Amino acid sequence: MKKVRELSEAEISELTLGYKKGPNHAFRIRCQIVLLSHENMYCGQIANFLKKNLKTVYAAIENYNLGGYKALFNKVCQGRISHLDNLTETQVKYLKDAVDDQPQNLNKVVAKLVEKFGFHISKRMLIRYIKKNSITLGAELENG
C-alpha cells in the first residue's frame, strides 16, 4: 500500500486550495488523491471513489512524495499537439480566406482545409483555432 508522507498544516491548506481552485481538472484530481491518502484511505478505495485507475492514484502519491506540490502540475507539452498550430503563413492565409468565404458553414471550410492540407481537421479544432487566433467570422458581412 502506498501512502503519502506526513503533511504539515501548510501543505494541507495548499493542497486544499489546489483541489478547489486548481488550473485544470487533472491537477485538482491529483490534489484530491493526496488529500484522501493523507486521511488514511487505501489506494483502492481512492480509485473507486474517484473512478480512476489504481495506477493514477499510485502515480499521484509517488510524484507528491518525490517532488511535492509542484510535481502535481501537468508537465510542459503534456497532451496532444495540434496540427493547426504548425501552419505556415500561406496555409494560415488560405484558412482565413476559406473562413471569410463561408463564415456560416464551417463544415464546408473543414472539407476544403482537409483537402488542401492533407490531414484530418474537425469542426471543433477549427473553432478552437479561430478563437485562439482571434480570427473574425464574416468580417465583410459585418462591415458591408
Rosetta blueprint (number, residue, H / E / L):
1 M L
2 K L
3 K L
4 V L
5 R L
6 E L
7 L L
8 S L
9 E H
10 A H
11 E H
12 I H
13 S H
14 E H
15 L H
16 T H
17 L H
18 G H
19 Y H
20 K H
21 K H
22 G L
23 P L
24 N L
25 H H
26 A H
27 F H
28 R H
29 I H
30 R H
31 C H
32 Q H
33 I H
34 V H
35 L H
36 L H
37 S H
38 H H
39 E L
40 N L
41 M L
42 Y L
43 C H
44 G H
45 Q H
46 I H
47 A H
48 N H
49 F H
50 L H
51 K L
52 K L
53 N L
54 L H
55 K H
56 T H
57 V H
58 Y H
59 A H
60 A H
61 I H
62 E H
63 N H
64 Y H
65 N H
66 L H
67 G H
68 G L
69 Y H
70 K H
71 A H
72 L H
73 F L
74 N L
75 K L
76 V L
77 C L
78 Q L
79 G L
80 R L
81 I L
82 S L
83 H H
84 L H
85 D H
86 N H
87 L L
88 T L
89 E H
90 T H
91 Q H
92 V H
93 K H
94 Y H
95 L H
96 K H
97 D H
98 A H
99 V H
100 D H
101 D H
102 Q L
103 P L
104 Q L
105 N L
106 L H
107 N H
108 K H
109 V H
110 V H
111 A H
112 K H
113 L H
114 V H
115 E H
116 K H
117 F H
118 G L
119 F L
120 H L
121 I L
122 S L
123 K H
124 R H
125 M H
126 L H
127 I H
128 R H
129 Y H
130 I H
131 K H
132 K H
133 N L
134 S L
135 I L
136 T L
137 L L
138 G L
139 A H
140 E H
141 L H
142 E H
143 N H
144 G L
